[in-house]
Amino acid sequence: MGVCPVVNTAVHTSHTHPQLHAATQETMLEWQDFIRRIVQLGIDRQQLKPDTNVETVTTLLISTLEGAIMLTQLYQDDSYMERATTHLADYLQSLTLAES
């Protein structure tokens, strides 16, 4: 598993390369929009609870995965990603509507 190029670029260009930083922001916005659309679709299809906060889900998914990537790389230990993905799976399951 490698370091996320979007986050890596975001961190290293924030004060030194404004155009590259702006392009990186756009890439992250596209990723966020993709997740938002999927979550909203789940709400619209009554697969997710109607009070699911799309922005919260989007932020938690990205930040948890990015943090897990960093820790996994830093310590060369896959358990960080395993714990993060297990937590996210449980979290997402908690947002689903019970099937009738």
Secondary structure, 3 states (H helix, E strand, C coil): CCCCHHHHHHHHHCCCCHHHHHHHHHHHHHHHHHHHHHHHHHHHCCCECCCCCHHHHHHHHHHHHHHHHHHHHHHCCCHHHHHHHHHHHHHHHHHECCCC
